[in-house]
């Protein structure tokens, strides 16, 4: 991991579906609807001013791991995030 990564163990309420998410320090999206929030410039820093919702738009497979591609519905930036074993697999299939 990059030395710019900051582990932040935070719980949050998904702004898309309302699910209460228990963070583990690496959690960055809702495991139910897969939405995220544009809060970081570098993972865990919480310095991004946009704060827009990040919509899951597709899924990719890299080095044997599935990766979600999110697009901010406010500013349009796209980011990649690893799929977690807690993620709703049916939603992942819909994206592929």
PyMOL commands that set and color helices and strands:
alter all, ss='L'
color gray80, all
select helices_A, chain A and resi 89-95
alter helices_A, ss='H'
color red, helices_A
select strands_A, chain A and resi 12-13+20-21+36-37+53-62+65-72+78-82
alter strands_A, ss='S'
color yellow, strands_A
deselect
rebuild
show_as cartoon
